[in-house]
Amino acid sequence: MNDSPVALITGGGSGIGAAVARQLLEAGYRVTVTGRGEDRLRRFAESVGDPADLLTVPGSASSYDDVHDAVDRTLQRYGRLDTVIANAGVATHDSVAEGDPAGWSEMVLTNVLGPALLIRAAVDALKETRGRVVLIGSVAGFVNTPGNLYGATKWAVTGLAENTRRQVTEYGVGVTLVAPGRVETPFWDGYGSLPPGQLLTAGQIADSVVWAIRQPAGVDVNTVVVRPVGQPN
């Protein structure tokens, strides 16, 4: 029986999620990647050579049926689940006072409900392996900016991480919040351009995620905030 650890990543077809998946595959993990775009998932699988230790599952992070299906298929395929990484996220890049509410429901459901659904679907399996939950938050979840509803969703993720830790730590399950600053990823596509100044790469954030996941047994790294040098807030 293959005892290699298993990770499930939502929104793993591009950006930070894809970078984490690549690093974990290279480290010998078996990996499930989910996402709403089947074409994007297929391109990602092809980019890493379609390994036998990669399972791609189309689905929405804000649908409990889809998330539960991804967990079930991971357990059926690999027989265990050691780490879940709630990476899927959406930003409308507008403000509460001046923005278009049409996009807000998707953002709140994906960014806030999505991680909670993943925790709910995976927690029993994680208790069995004494595994880990990783939530991809944001510096925006620690710093207030005018009218930033996206930031408010990430404040919710910051709270969800600690609330979850307090509930599951007694079962040996770890919880890590990784909060990036400005990162060069498809996140900025809806903004129209990259922000000024130095940006982190998705691979650099993946370094922090994988470092937290691979800590020795009994070590629980809870909050990692990663900014590029020069980002003032």
Biotite code that builds the C-alpha atoms (Angstrom):
import biotite.structure as struc

atoms = struc.array([
    struc.Atom([0.000, 0.000, 0.000], chain_id="A", res_id=1, res_name="MET", atom_name="CA", element="C"),
    struc.Atom([1.200, 3.490, -0.863], chain_id="A", res_id=2, res_name="ASN", atom_name="CA", element="C"),
    struc.Atom([1.652, 5.501, 2.334], chain_id="A", res_id=3, res_name="ASP", atom_name="CA", element="C"),
    struc.Atom([2.599, 8.756, 0.604], chain_id="A", res_id=4, res_name="SER", atom_name="CA", element="C"),
    struc.Atom([0.682, 11.716, 2.040], chain_id="A", res_id=5, res_name="PRO", atom_name="CA", element="C"),
    struc.Atom([-2.313, 13.128, 0.176], chain_id="A", res_id=6, res_name="VAL", atom_name="CA", element="C"),
    struc.Atom([-3.337, 16.746, -0.354], chain_id="A", res_id=7, res_name="ALA", atom_name="CA", element="C"),
    struc.Atom([-6.481, 18.293, -1.846], chain_id="A", res_id=8, res_name="LEU", atom_name="CA", element="C"),
    struc.Atom([-6.296, 21.839, -3.242], chain_id="A", res_id=9, res_name="ILE", atom_name="CA", element="C"),
    struc.Atom([-9.272, 23.941, -4.287], chain_id="A", res_id=10, res_name="THR", atom_name="CA", element="C"),
    struc.Atom([-8.719, 26.405, -7.109], chain_id="A", res_id=11, res_name="GLY", atom_name="CA", element="C"),
    struc.Atom([-5.573, 24.512, -7.973], chain_id="A", res_id=12, res_name="GLY", atom_name="CA", element="C"),
    struc.Atom([-5.501, 24.898, -11.736], chain_id="A", res_id=13, res_name="GLY", atom_name="CA", element="C"),
    struc.Atom([-3.511, 28.137, -11.738], chain_id="A", res_id=14, res_name="SER", atom_name="CA", element="C"),
    struc.Atom([-1.747, 30.666, -9.564], chain_id="A", res_id=15, res_name="GLY", atom_name="CA", element="C"),
    struc.Atom([-0.862, 29.808, -5.983], chain_id="A", res_id=16, res_name="ILE", atom_name="CA", element="C"),
    struc.Atom([-2.861, 26.566, -5.979], chain_id="A", res_id=17, res_name="GLY", atom_name="CA", element="C"),
    struc.Atom([-1.055, 25.227, -9.033], chain_id="A", res_id=18, res_name="ALA", atom_name="CA", element="C"),
    struc.Atom([2.322, 26.231, -7.594], chain_id="A", res_id=19, res_name="ALA", atom_name="CA", element="C"),
    struc.Atom([1.544, 24.386, -4.349], chain_id="A", res_id=20, res_name="VAL", atom_name="CA", element="C"),
    struc.Atom([0.403, 21.320, -6.289], chain_id="A", res_id=21, res_name="ALA", atom_name="CA", element="C"),
    struc.Atom([3.643, 21.264, -8.287], chain_id="A", res_id=22, res_name="ARG", atom_name="CA", element="C"),
    struc.Atom([5.788, 21.464, -5.174], chain_id="A", res_id=23, res_name="GLN", atom_name="CA", element="C"),
    struc.Atom([3.839, 18.777, -3.365], chain_id="A", res_id=24, res_name="LEU", atom_name="CA", element="C"),
    struc.Atom([3.996, 16.433, -6.356], chain_id="A", res_id=25, res_name="LEU", atom_name="CA", element="C"),
    struc.Atom([7.757, 16.982, -6.481], chain_id="A", res_id=26, res_name="GLU", atom_name="CA", element="C"),
    struc.Atom([7.919, 16.184, -2.753], chain_id="A", res_id=27, res_name="ALA", atom_name="CA", element="C"),
    struc.Atom([6.218, 12.828, -3.297], chain_id="A", res_id=28, res_name="GLY", atom_name="CA", element="C"),
    struc.Atom([2.664, 13.740, -2.349], chain_id="A", res_id=29, res_name="TYR", atom_name="CA", element="C"),
    struc.Atom([-0.420, 12.435, -4.074], chain_id="A", res_id=30, res_name="ARG", atom_name="CA", element="C"),
    struc.Atom([-2.540, 15.421, -5.007], chain_id="A", res_id=31, res_name="VAL", atom_name="CA", element="C"),
    struc.Atom([-6.133, 16.239, -5.925], chain_id="A", res_id=32, res_name="THR", atom_name="CA", element="C"),
    struc.Atom([-6.750, 19.579, -7.624], chain_id="A", res_id=33, res_name="VAL", atom_name="CA", element="C"),
    struc.Atom([-10.207, 21.086, -8.048], chain_id="A", res_id=34, res_name="THR", atom_name="CA", element="C"),
    struc.Atom([-11.462, 24.027, -10.073], chain_id="A", res_id=35, res_name="GLY", atom_name="CA", element="C"),
    struc.Atom([-14.414, 25.246, -12.084], chain_id="A", res_id=36, res_name="ARG", atom_name="CA", element="C"),
    struc.Atom([-12.602, 25.240, -15.431], chain_id="A", res_id=37, res_name="GLY", atom_name="CA", element="C"),
    struc.Atom([-12.075, 21.779, -16.928], chain_id="A", res_id=38, res_name="GLU", atom_name="CA", element="C"),
    struc.Atom([-9.789, 23.197, -19.624], chain_id="A", res_id=39, res_name="ASP", atom_name="CA", element="C"),
    struc.Atom([-7.612, 24.892, -17.028], chain_id="A", res_id=40, res_name="ARG", atom_name="CA", element="C"),
    struc.Atom([-7.382, 21.689, -14.997], chain_id="A", res_id=41, res_name="LEU", atom_name="CA", element="C"),
    struc.Atom([-6.439, 19.732, -18.116], chain_id="A", res_id=42, res_name="ARG", atom_name="CA", element="C"),
    struc.Atom([-3.731, 22.248, -19.055], chain_id="A", res_id=43, res_name="ARG", atom_name="CA", element="C"),
    struc.Atom([-2.334, 22.099, -15.537], chain_id="A", res_id=44, res_name="PHE", atom_name="CA", element="C"),
    struc.Atom([-2.223, 18.290, -15.598], chain_id="A", res_id=45, res_name="ALA", atom_name="CA", element="C"),
    struc.Atom([-0.449, 18.363, -18.950], chain_id="A", res_id=46, res_name="GLU", atom_name="CA", element="C"),
    struc.Atom([2.051, 20.935, -17.652], chain_id="A", res_id=47, res_name="SER", atom_name="CA", element="C"),
    struc.Atom([3.183, 18.538, -14.907], chain_id="A", res_id=48, res_name="VAL", atom_name="CA", element="C"),
    struc.Atom([3.236, 15.489, -17.176], chain_id="A", res_id=49, res_name="GLY", atom_name="CA", element="C"),
    struc.Atom([-0.123, 13.914, -16.256], chain_id="A", res_id=50, res_name="ASP", atom_name="CA", element="C"),
    struc.Atom([1.343, 11.962, -13.322], chain_id="A", res_id=51, res_name="PRO", atom_name="CA", element="C"),
    struc.Atom([-0.506, 9.015, -11.818], chain_id="A", res_id=52, res_name="ALA", atom_name="CA", element="C"),
    struc.Atom([-0.388, 10.779, -8.457], chain_id="A", res_id=53, res_name="ASP", atom_name="CA", element="C"),
    struc.Atom([-2.533, 13.698, -9.680], chain_id="A", res_id=54, res_name="LEU", atom_name="CA", element="C"),
    struc.Atom([-6.341, 13.665, -9.680], chain_id="A", res_id=55, res_name="LEU", atom_name="CA", element="C"),
    struc.Atom([-8.245, 16.606, -11.185], chain_id="A", res_id=56, res_name="THR", atom_name="CA", element="C"),
    struc.Atom([-11.882, 17.123, -10.169], chain_id="A", res_id=57, res_name="VAL", atom_name="CA", element="C"),
    struc.Atom([-13.997, 19.854, -11.795], chain_id="A", res_id=58, res_name="PRO", atom_name="CA", element="C"),
    struc.Atom([-16.313, 21.624, -9.393], chain_id="A", res_id=59, res_name="GLY", atom_name="CA", element="C"),
    struc.Atom([-17.148, 24.791, -7.497], chain_id="A", res_id=60, res_name="SER", atom_name="CA", element="C"),
    struc.Atom([-15.571, 25.542, -4.127], chain_id="A", res_id=61, res_name="ALA", atom_name="CA", element="C"),
    struc.Atom([-18.849, 27.136, -3.016], chain_id="A", res_id=62, res_name="SER", atom_name="CA", element="C"),
    struc.Atom([-20.946, 23.990, -3.660], chain_id="A", res_id=63, res_name="SER", atom_name="CA", element="C"),
    struc.Atom([-20.971, 21.496, -0.801], chain_id="A", res_id=64, res_name="TYR", atom_name="CA", element="C"),
    struc.Atom([-21.943, 18.688, -3.172], chain_id="A", res_id=65, res_name="ASP", atom_name="CA", element="C"),
    struc.Atom([-18.923, 19.442, -5.372], chain_id="A", res_id=66, res_name="ASP", atom_name="CA", element="C"),
    struc.Atom([-16.538, 19.779, -2.428], chain_id="A", res_id=67, res_name="VAL", atom_name="CA", element="C"),
    struc.Atom([-17.824, 16.615, -0.766], chain_id="A", res_id=68, res_name="HIS", atom_name="CA", element="C"),
    struc.Atom([-17.490, 14.768, -4.073], chain_id="A", res_id=69, res_name="ASP", atom_name="CA", element="C"),
    struc.Atom([-13.865, 15.880, -4.388], chain_id="A", res_id=70, res_name="ALA", atom_name="CA", element="C"),
    struc.Atom([-13.098, 14.622, -0.877], chain_id="A", res_id=71, res_name="VAL", atom_name="CA", element="C"),
    struc.Atom([-14.874, 11.316, -1.543], chain_id="A", res_id=72, res_name="ASP", atom_name="CA", element="C"),
    struc.Atom([-13.061, 10.784, -4.829], chain_id="A", res_id=73, res_name="ARG", atom_name="CA", element="C"),
    struc.Atom([-9.735, 11.560, -3.171], chain_id="A", res_id=74, res_name="THR", atom_name="CA", element="C"),
    struc.Atom([-10.382, 8.983, -0.456], chain_id="A", res_id=75, res_name="LEU", atom_name="CA", element="C"),
    struc.Atom([-11.529, 6.410, -3.002], chain_id="A", res_id=76, res_name="GLN", atom_name="CA", element="C"),
    struc.Atom([-8.443, 6.986, -5.147], chain_id="A", res_id=77, res_name="ARG", atom_name="CA", element="C"),
    struc.Atom([-5.767, 7.265, -2.458], chain_id="A", res_id=78, res_name="TYR", atom_name="CA", element="C"),
    struc.Atom([-7.283, 5.822, 0.711], chain_id="A", res_id=79, res_name="GLY", atom_name="CA", element="C"),
    struc.Atom([-6.419, 8.756, 2.943], chain_id="A", res_id=80, res_name="ARG", atom_name="CA", element="C"),
    struc.Atom([-6.335, 12.553, 3.191], chain_id="A", res_id=81, res_name="LEU", atom_name="CA", element="C"),
    struc.Atom([-3.603, 14.435, 5.042], chain_id="A", res_id=82, res_name="ASP", atom_name="CA", element="C"),
    struc.Atom([-3.950, 18.056, 3.974], chain_id="A", res_id=83, res_name="THR", atom_name="CA", element="C"),
    struc.Atom([-6.627, 20.286, 2.490], chain_id="A", res_id=84, res_name="VAL", atom_name="CA", element="C"),
    struc.Atom([-5.744, 23.691, 1.060], chain_id="A", res_id=85, res_name="ILE", atom_name="CA", element="C"),
    struc.Atom([-8.591, 26.177, 0.612], chain_id="A", res_id=86, res_name="ALA", atom_name="CA", element="C"),
    struc.Atom([-7.109, 28.290, -2.148], chain_id="A", res_id=87, res_name="ASN", atom_name="CA", element="C"),
    struc.Atom([-10.057, 29.130, -4.426], chain_id="A", res_id=88, res_name="ALA", atom_name="CA", element="C"),
    struc.Atom([-10.830, 32.837, -4.330], chain_id="A", res_id=89, res_name="GLY", atom_name="CA", element="C"),
    struc.Atom([-12.549, 35.599, -6.281], chain_id="A", res_id=90, res_name="VAL", atom_name="CA", element="C"),
    struc.Atom([-12.147, 39.384, -6.197], chain_id="A", res_id=91, res_name="ALA", atom_name="CA", element="C"),
    struc.Atom([-14.437, 42.015, -7.707], chain_id="A", res_id=92, res_name="THR", atom_name="CA", element="C"),
    struc.Atom([-11.881, 44.829, -7.272], chain_id="A", res_id=93, res_name="HIS", atom_name="CA", element="C"),
    struc.Atom([-14.550, 47.375, -6.376], chain_id="A", res_id=94, res_name="ASP", atom_name="CA", element="C"),
    struc.Atom([-15.874, 49.106, -3.267], chain_id="A", res_id=95, res_name="SER", atom_name="CA", element="C"),
    struc.Atom([-18.953, 48.866, -1.074], chain_id="A", res_id=96, res_name="VAL", atom_name="CA", element="C"),
    struc.Atom([-19.997, 52.449, -1.814], chain_id="A", res_id=97, res_name="ALA", atom_name="CA", element="C"),
    struc.Atom([-19.357, 52.454, -5.572], chain_id="A", res_id=98, res_name="GLU", atom_name="CA", element="C"),
    struc.Atom([-19.153, 48.842, -6.761], chain_id="A", res_id=99, res_name="GLY", atom_name="CA", element="C"),
    struc.Atom([-21.481, 46.554, -8.641], chain_id="A", res_id=100, res_name="ASP", atom_name="CA", element="C"),
    struc.Atom([-23.314, 44.212, -6.224], chain_id="A", res_id=101, res_name="PRO", atom_name="CA", element="C"),
    struc.Atom([-23.866, 41.692, -9.042], chain_id="A", res_id=102, res_name="ALA", atom_name="CA", element="C"),
    struc.Atom([-20.492, 40.095, -8.362], chain_id="A", res_id=103, res_name="GLY", atom_name="CA", element="C"),
    struc.Atom([-20.511, 40.191, -4.595], chain_id="A", res_id=104, res_name="TRP", atom_name="CA", element="C"),
    struc.Atom([-22.467, 37.005, -3.921], chain_id="A", res_id=105, res_name="SER", atom_name="CA", element="C"),
    struc.Atom([-20.010, 34.849, -5.842], chain_id="A", res_id=106, res_name="GLU", atom_name="CA", element="C"),
    struc.Atom([-17.081, 36.481, -4.069], chain_id="A", res_id=107, res_name="MET", atom_name="CA", element="C"),
    struc.Atom([-18.509, 36.012, -0.577], chain_id="A", res_id=108, res_name="VAL", atom_name="CA", element="C"),
    struc.Atom([-19.622, 32.444, -1.268], chain_id="A", res_id=109, res_name="LEU", atom_name="CA", element="C"),
    struc.Atom([-16.282, 31.432, -2.774], chain_id="A", res_id=110, res_name="THR", atom_name="CA", element="C"),
    struc.Atom([-14.014, 33.234, -0.315], chain_id="A", res_id=111, res_name="ASN", atom_name="CA", element="C"),
    struc.Atom([-15.886, 32.626, 2.948], chain_id="A", res_id=112, res_name="VAL", atom_name="CA", element="C"),
    struc.Atom([-18.307, 29.740, 2.517], chain_id="A", res_id=113, res_name="LEU", atom_name="CA", element="C"),
    struc.Atom([-15.876, 27.771, 0.325], chain_id="A", res_id=114, res_name="GLY", atom_name="CA", element="C"),
    struc.Atom([-13.203, 27.229, 3.002], chain_id="A", res_id=115, res_name="PRO", atom_name="CA", element="C"),
    struc.Atom([-15.868, 26.342, 5.578], chain_id="A", res_id=116, res_name="ALA", atom_name="CA", element="C"),
    struc.Atom([-17.382, 23.744, 3.240], chain_id="A", res_id=117, res_name="LEU", atom_name="CA", element="C"),
    struc.Atom([-13.960, 22.203, 2.622], chain_id="A", res_id=118, res_name="LEU", atom_name="CA", element="C"),
    struc.Atom([-13.302, 21.942, 6.351], chain_id="A", res_id=119, res_name="ILE", atom_name="CA", element="C"),
    struc.Atom([-16.698, 20.343, 6.929], chain_id="A", res_id=120, res_name="ARG", atom_name="CA", element="C"),
    struc.Atom([-16.252, 17.831, 4.115], chain_id="A", res_id=121, res_name="ALA", atom_name="CA", element="C"),
    struc.Atom([-12.703, 16.840, 5.079], chain_id="A", res_id=122, res_name="ALA", atom_name="CA", element="C"),
    struc.Atom([-12.537, 17.060, 8.868], chain_id="A", res_id=123, res_name="VAL", atom_name="CA", element="C"),
    struc.Atom([-13.350, 13.415, 9.612], chain_id="A", res_id=124, res_name="ASP", atom_name="CA", element="C"),
    struc.Atom([-10.661, 12.185, 7.229], chain_id="A", res_id=125, res_name="ALA", atom_name="CA", element="C"),
    struc.Atom([-8.159, 14.683, 8.663], chain_id="A", res_id=126, res_name="LEU", atom_name="CA", element="C"),
    struc.Atom([-8.855, 13.464, 12.196], chain_id="A", res_id=127, res_name="LYS", atom_name="CA", element="C"),
    struc.Atom([-7.841, 9.958, 11.099], chain_id="A", res_id=128, res_name="GLU", atom_name="CA", element="C"),
    struc.Atom([-4.473, 11.139, 9.736], chain_id="A", res_id=129, res_name="THR", atom_name="CA", element="C"),
    struc.Atom([-3.941, 13.965, 12.260], chain_id="A", res_id=130, res_name="ARG", atom_name="CA", element="C"),
    struc.Atom([-3.661, 16.137, 9.194], chain_id="A", res_id=131, res_name="GLY", atom_name="CA", element="C"),
    struc.Atom([-3.760, 19.831, 8.388], chain_id="A", res_id=132, res_name="ARG", atom_name="CA", element="C"),
    struc.Atom([-6.083, 22.531, 7.084], chain_id="A", res_id=133, res_name="VAL", atom_name="CA", element="C"),
    struc.Atom([-4.422, 25.367, 5.157], chain_id="A", res_id=134, res_name="VAL", atom_name="CA", element="C"),
    struc.Atom([-6.451, 28.479, 4.389], chain_id="A", res_id=135, res_name="LEU", atom_name="CA", element="C"),
    struc.Atom([-5.118, 30.972, 1.848], chain_id="A", res_id=136, res_name="ILE", atom_name="CA", element="C"),
    struc.Atom([-6.064, 34.347, 3.271], chain_id="A", res_id=137, res_name="GLY", atom_name="CA", element="C"),
    struc.Atom([-4.598, 37.728, 2.467], chain_id="A", res_id=138, res_name="SER", atom_name="CA", element="C"),
    struc.Atom([-2.839, 40.702, 3.973], chain_id="A", res_id=139, res_name="VAL", atom_name="CA", element="C"),
    struc.Atom([-6.202, 42.341, 3.192], chain_id="A", res_id=140, res_name="ALA", atom_name="CA", element="C"),
    struc.Atom([-7.561, 40.206, 6.031], chain_id="A", res_id=141, res_name="GLY", atom_name="CA", element="C"),
    struc.Atom([-5.383, 42.120, 8.502], chain_id="A", res_id=142, res_name="PHE", atom_name="CA", element="C"),
    struc.Atom([-5.329, 45.658, 7.063], chain_id="A", res_id=143, res_name="VAL", atom_name="CA", element="C"),
    struc.Atom([-8.430, 47.787, 6.504], chain_id="A", res_id=144, res_name="ASN", atom_name="CA", element="C"),
    struc.Atom([-8.724, 49.696, 3.230], chain_id="A", res_id=145, res_name="THR", atom_name="CA", element="C"),
    struc.Atom([-11.590, 51.975, 2.167], chain_id="A", res_id=146, res_name="PRO", atom_name="CA", element="C"),
    struc.Atom([-14.695, 50.117, 1.028], chain_id="A", res_id=147, res_name="GLY", atom_name="CA", element="C"),
    struc.Atom([-12.861, 46.845, 0.405], chain_id="A", res_id=148, res_name="ASN", atom_name="CA", element="C"),
    struc.Atom([-15.454, 44.044, 0.494], chain_id="A", res_id=149, res_name="LEU", atom_name="CA", element="C"),
    struc.Atom([-12.861, 41.555, -0.771], chain_id="A", res_id=150, res_name="TYR", atom_name="CA", element="C"),
    struc.Atom([-10.806, 42.502, 2.264], chain_id="A", res_id=151, res_name="GLY", atom_name="CA", element="C"),
    struc.Atom([-13.817, 41.860, 4.484], chain_id="A", res_id=152, res_name="ALA", atom_name="CA", element="C"),
    struc.Atom([-14.082, 38.328, 3.098], chain_id="A", res_id=153, res_name="THR", atom_name="CA", element="C"),
    struc.Atom([-10.433, 37.758, 3.963], chain_id="A", res_id=154, res_name="LYS", atom_name="CA", element="C"),
    struc.Atom([-10.982, 39.115, 7.483], chain_id="A", res_id=155, res_name="TRP", atom_name="CA", element="C"),
    struc.Atom([-13.599, 36.364, 7.724], chain_id="A", res_id=156, res_name="ALA", atom_name="CA", element="C"),
    struc.Atom([-11.015, 33.794, 6.603], chain_id="A", res_id=157, res_name="VAL", atom_name="CA", element="C"),
    struc.Atom([-8.610, 35.082, 9.265], chain_id="A", res_id=158, res_name="THR", atom_name="CA", element="C"),
    struc.Atom([-11.278, 34.468, 11.890], chain_id="A", res_id=159, res_name="GLY", atom_name="CA", element="C"),
    struc.Atom([-12.281, 31.116, 10.418], chain_id="A", res_id=160, res_name="LEU", atom_name="CA", element="C"),
    struc.Atom([-8.710, 29.865, 10.703], chain_id="A", res_id=161, res_name="ALA", atom_name="CA", element="C"),
    struc.Atom([-8.447, 30.525, 14.424], chain_id="A", res_id=162, res_name="GLU", atom_name="CA", element="C"),
    struc.Atom([-11.999, 29.385, 15.150], chain_id="A", res_id=163, res_name="ASN", atom_name="CA", element="C"),
    struc.Atom([-11.313, 26.131, 13.323], chain_id="A", res_id=164, res_name="THR", atom_name="CA", element="C"),
    struc.Atom([-7.988, 25.634, 15.102], chain_id="A", res_id=165, res_name="ARG", atom_name="CA", element="C"),
    struc.Atom([-9.705, 25.920, 18.475], chain_id="A", res_id=166, res_name="ARG", atom_name="CA", element="C"),
    struc.Atom([-12.185, 23.226, 17.497], chain_id="A", res_id=167, res_name="GLN", atom_name="CA", element="C"),
    struc.Atom([-9.907, 20.652, 15.847], chain_id="A", res_id=168, res_name="VAL", atom_name="CA", element="C"),
    struc.Atom([-6.588, 20.952, 17.665], chain_id="A", res_id=169, res_name="THR", atom_name="CA", element="C"),
    struc.Atom([-7.751, 18.467, 20.327], chain_id="A", res_id=170, res_name="GLU", atom_name="CA", element="C"),
    struc.Atom([-7.956, 15.847, 17.562], chain_id="A", res_id=171, res_name="TYR", atom_name="CA", element="C"),
    struc.Atom([-4.387, 16.462, 16.435], chain_id="A", res_id=172, res_name="GLY", atom_name="CA", element="C"),
    struc.Atom([-5.421, 18.431, 13.342], chain_id="A", res_id=173, res_name="VAL", atom_name="CA", element="C"),
    struc.Atom([-3.341, 21.509, 12.554], chain_id="A", res_id=174, res_name="GLY", atom_name="CA", element="C"),
    struc.Atom([-4.600, 24.739, 10.999], chain_id="A", res_id=175, res_name="VAL", atom_name="CA", element="C"),
    struc.Atom([-2.463, 27.216, 9.085], chain_id="A", res_id=176, res_name="THR", atom_name="CA", element="C"),
    struc.Atom([-3.483, 30.572, 7.643], chain_id="A", res_id=177, res_name="LEU", atom_name="CA", element="C"),
    struc.Atom([-1.143, 31.801, 4.900], chain_id="A", res_id=178, res_name="VAL", atom_name="CA", element="C"),
    struc.Atom([-1.805, 35.477, 4.143], chain_id="A", res_id=179, res_name="ALA", atom_name="CA", element="C"),
    struc.Atom([0.008, 36.763, 1.046], chain_id="A", res_id=180, res_name="PRO", atom_name="CA", element="C"),
    struc.Atom([0.602, 40.342, 0.107], chain_id="A", res_id=181, res_name="GLY", atom_name="CA", element="C"),
    struc.Atom([0.710, 41.303, -3.556], chain_id="A", res_id=182, res_name="ARG", atom_name="CA", element="C"),
    struc.Atom([1.367, 38.278, -5.750], chain_id="A", res_id=183, res_name="VAL", atom_name="CA", element="C"),
    struc.Atom([1.692, 38.092, -9.529], chain_id="A", res_id=184, res_name="GLU", atom_name="CA", element="C"),
    struc.Atom([-1.168, 35.697, -10.328], chain_id="A", res_id=185, res_name="THR", atom_name="CA", element="C"),
    struc.Atom([-4.398, 35.671, -12.408], chain_id="A", res_id=186, res_name="PRO", atom_name="CA", element="C"),
    struc.Atom([-6.017, 37.337, -9.367], chain_id="A", res_id=187, res_name="PHE", atom_name="CA", element="C"),
    struc.Atom([-5.266, 40.685, -11.027], chain_id="A", res_id=188, res_name="TRP", atom_name="CA", element="C"),
    struc.Atom([-6.917, 39.839, -14.358], chain_id="A", res_id=189, res_name="ASP", atom_name="CA", element="C"),
    struc.Atom([-10.168, 41.494, -13.317], chain_id="A", res_id=190, res_name="GLY", atom_name="CA", element="C"),
    struc.Atom([-8.285, 44.577, -12.115], chain_id="A", res_id=191, res_name="TYR", atom_name="CA", element="C"),
    struc.Atom([-6.924, 45.289, -15.579], chain_id="A", res_id=192, res_name="GLY", atom_name="CA", element="C"),
    struc.Atom([-3.252, 45.541, -14.671], chain_id="A", res_id=193, res_name="SER", atom_name="CA", element="C"),
    struc.Atom([-0.723, 44.476, -12.105], chain_id="A", res_id=194, res_name="LEU", atom_name="CA", element="C"),
    struc.Atom([-0.287, 46.766, -9.085], chain_id="A", res_id=195, res_name="PRO", atom_name="CA", element="C"),
    struc.Atom([2.838, 48.896, -8.913], chain_id="A", res_id=196, res_name="PRO", atom_name="CA", element="C"),
    struc.Atom([5.963, 47.840, -7.088], chain_id="A", res_id=197, res_name="GLY", atom_name="CA", element="C"),
    struc.Atom([7.588, 44.521, -6.388], chain_id="A", res_id=198, res_name="GLN", atom_name="CA", element="C"),
    struc.Atom([5.347, 41.468, -6.432], chain_id="A", res_id=199, res_name="LEU", atom_name="CA", element="C"),
    struc.Atom([5.793, 38.003, -4.994], chain_id="A", res_id=200, res_name="LEU", atom_name="CA", element="C"),
    struc.Atom([5.532, 34.979, -7.249], chain_id="A", res_id=201, res_name="THR", atom_name="CA", element="C"),
    struc.Atom([3.053, 32.154, -6.775], chain_id="A", res_id=202, res_name="ALA", atom_name="CA", element="C"),
    struc.Atom([6.030, 29.868, -6.228], chain_id="A", res_id=203, res_name="GLY", atom_name="CA", element="C"),
    struc.Atom([7.248, 31.981, -3.313], chain_id="A", res_id=204, res_name="GLN", atom_name="CA", element="C"),
    struc.Atom([3.872, 31.694, -1.591], chain_id="A", res_id=205, res_name="ILE", atom_name="CA", element="C"),
    struc.Atom([3.886, 27.962, -2.315], chain_id="A", res_id=206, res_name="ALA", atom_name="CA", element="C"),
    struc.Atom([7.242, 27.767, -0.518], chain_id="A", res_id=207, res_name="ASP", atom_name="CA", element="C"),
    struc.Atom([5.555, 29.042, 2.652], chain_id="A", res_id=208, res_name="SER", atom_name="CA", element="C"),
    struc.Atom([2.560, 26.734, 2.286], chain_id="A", res_id=209, res_name="VAL", atom_name="CA", element="C"),
    struc.Atom([4.675, 23.639, 1.778], chain_id="A", res_id=210, res_name="VAL", atom_name="CA", element="C"),
    struc.Atom([7.016, 24.638, 4.605], chain_id="A", res_id=211, res_name="TRP", atom_name="CA", element="C"),
    struc.Atom([4.043, 24.837, 6.992], chain_id="A", res_id=212, res_name="ALA", atom_name="CA", element="C"),
    struc.Atom([2.613, 21.523, 5.783], chain_id="A", res_id=213, res_name="ILE", atom_name="CA", element="C"),
    struc.Atom([5.916, 19.685, 6.202], chain_id="A", res_id=214, res_name="ARG", atom_name="CA", element="C"),
    struc.Atom([6.642, 20.727, 9.775], chain_id="A", res_id=215, res_name="GLN", atom_name="CA", element="C"),
    struc.Atom([7.469, 17.867, 12.165], chain_id="A", res_id=216, res_name="PRO", atom_name="CA", element="C"),
    struc.Atom([4.635, 16.009, 13.855], chain_id="A", res_id=217, res_name="ALA", atom_name="CA", element="C"),
    struc.Atom([3.273, 17.985, 16.780], chain_id="A", res_id=218, res_name="GLY", atom_name="CA", element="C"),
    struc.Atom([4.251, 21.396, 15.364], chain_id="A", res_id=219, res_name="VAL", atom_name="CA", element="C"),
    struc.Atom([1.328, 23.649, 14.408], chain_id="A", res_id=220, res_name="ASP", atom_name="CA", element="C"),
    struc.Atom([2.290, 26.770, 12.455], chain_id="A", res_id=221, res_name="VAL", atom_name="CA", element="C"),
    struc.Atom([-0.840, 28.907, 12.673], chain_id="A", res_id=222, res_name="ASN", atom_name="CA", element="C"),
    struc.Atom([-0.352, 32.220, 10.839], chain_id="A", res_id=223, res_name="THR", atom_name="CA", element="C"),
    struc.Atom([2.119, 33.130, 8.102], chain_id="A", res_id=224, res_name="VAL", atom_name="CA", element="C"),
    struc.Atom([1.964, 36.646, 6.593], chain_id="A", res_id=225, res_name="VAL", atom_name="CA", element="C"),
    struc.Atom([4.143, 37.069, 3.498], chain_id="A", res_id=226, res_name="VAL", atom_name="CA", element="C"),
    struc.Atom([4.621, 40.469, 1.840], chain_id="A", res_id=227, res_name="ARG", atom_name="CA", element="C"),
    struc.Atom([7.006, 41.558, -0.882], chain_id="A", res_id=228, res_name="PRO", atom_name="CA", element="C"),
    struc.Atom([9.644, 43.956, 0.384], chain_id="A", res_id=229, res_name="VAL", atom_name="CA", element="C"),
    struc.Atom([8.363, 47.462, -0.239], chain_id="A", res_id=230, res_name="GLY", atom_name="CA", element="C"),
    struc.Atom([4.657, 46.783, 0.301], chain_id="A", res_id=231, res_name="GLN", atom_name="CA", element="C"),
    struc.Atom([3.769, 49.317, 3.002], chain_id="A", res_id=232, res_name="PRO", atom_name="CA", element="C"),
    struc.Atom([0.444, 47.907, 4.216], chain_id="A", res_id=233, res_name="ASN", atom_name="CA", element="C"),
])
